[in-house]
């Protein structure tokens, strides 16, 4: 009589989700490495599909992740959790896409899938190696994010478009940036007008590269805000997000927005209206250098 297989499946919860460590390298950092390091040795049929050891895979979100960091966390974690369970149950995921630099392979498409492999404890990752240039890999990452299961939000798209406008590539046009980022051409025109104004104001190029769209638009209109205050707001908001996650309320808050709205009104009658005022974003409006009204941060 055959012995019954009593091996239990690995169990995990959403609190066990693992997100890959970030190298914090930028496109400029990777460009420098490509100039100084030897050409990478690629696996056979790398572009068609291969399997990479997890230790060789890197994440550089500043270079290849076009979504804003620490945003849309509940649906992102839900997707990672579902994919990790699928891996545990023996299902296969589409290969991630990577770009080779030195001895490492940087994820340009498949950040959530890589997190699922880490969560499921899988150390061999199916992948395709992108054989284009670094600039082409960066743009491929944006287009892949736009088609992902989790749609890029409005804030993600505006940030992506502003990043492309700041890069000021020769081959880019208003229509191509609008298409790649998924926003209106009028918004790209606004961004180009703001960039031109910031240059006329004599702001250092490095400072402009570090500005968010909202900050840049405000500066072009003569509105300045303390960078430390903006950082403090972001840090305090992240603490609140983490507190909600610890209380396991994230899914409940997002599952039924109508119930959440009632609950917030019960906490404070004026809270829903105050939140709507903060979330209203006039980014689609035509840029007016004489308008002193500040944009609201996302």
Secondary structure by P-SEA (a helix, b strand, c coil): ccccccccccccccccccccccccccaaaaaaaaacccccccccccccbbbbcccccccccccccccccccaaaaaaaaaaaaaaaaaacccccbbbbbbcccbbbbcccaaaaaaaaaacccbbbbbbbcccaaaaaaaaaaaaaaccccccaaaaaaaaaaaaaaccccccaaaaaaaacccaaaaaaaaaaaaaaaaacccaaaaaaccaaaaaaaaacccccaaaaaaaaaaaaaaaaaaaaacccccccccaaaaaaaaaaaccaaaaaaaaaaccccccccccccccccccc
